[in-house]
Amino acid sequence: MPYISMACRLLLFTVLTMSAWSKVRNRTVFAEFTQWLSAIALVGLGGGRPAAFALLAAEAVAALALAMPWIPAAVAFGFAT
């Protein structure tokens, strides 16, 4: 059972890290992501950029929490959702 838990944590860590890295490494990708977030009704006009930074920070924090073995997997998964 510990192997399944570790595999799930590794998979989530990889997905979140690659997602955050893909937004950070290229300005045009981040700008397109910001525009996409602005199109969502809940974000509203002009709120795309702060929402994009918040989502990027949440992905990075969740990935770091998954990388730390002393944090239970349930808490790290809670940060990821």
N, C-alpha and C positions, 0 to 999 in steps of 0.2 A: 503494500500500500504506500510506503514512503516514496517509491519510485514513480507512482502515478502522480502523487502530489508534486514532486519535483519536476516531472515532465510538464505538468500543467503550468506551473510557475515559470518554467523556462519558455514555454510557448507564449504565454502572455507577455513576459518580459521582452521577447523577440519582436512580437507584434507592436507593442507600445514603443519600443526603442526605434524600430524602423519607421513607424508613423511619425514620431517626433523628428527624427533625423531627416526624413524626406521634406518636411516643412522648413527646417532650419537651413538646409544646404543650398536652397535655391530661392531667391527673392521672388521670381515670377510665380513659382508654385505657391508660395505663401500669399502672394497678392491674389491669385486665383482662388485660393482657399478662403481668404477674407471676403472676396466678392460673393462667393457661394454662401458664406454664412450671412452676409447682409441680405440675401434674397429670402432667408427664412423669416417668417412673420414674427416669431417670438423674439428674434434678435432686433429687428427694426432697422430703420435707416441710421447709418452712422455708427452702429454698434458692432459692426463686423470685426473691426480691428481689435477692440478690447476682448471680444469673445474669442477671437483666434488666439490671442496671447494667453487667455485663461485656459483654453483647451490644450494648448501646447504645454503650458506649465503643469496642468493636471496629468497629461500623459507622461511627462518627465518624472514627476513625483511618484506616480504609480509604478513606473518602471524601476525607479530606485528602491521603492518599498518592496517590490518583488525580488530584487537582487539581494536584499539583506535577509539572511537566513533566520535571524532571531525574531523577525516579525511573523506572526502566524499567517498562513496562507489566506485565511478568511478575512483578516483585516486588509491585507494587500489587495485582495479581490474587491473588497468594498471601495477602496480608493480607485480601482480601475473602472468601476461602473458609475 
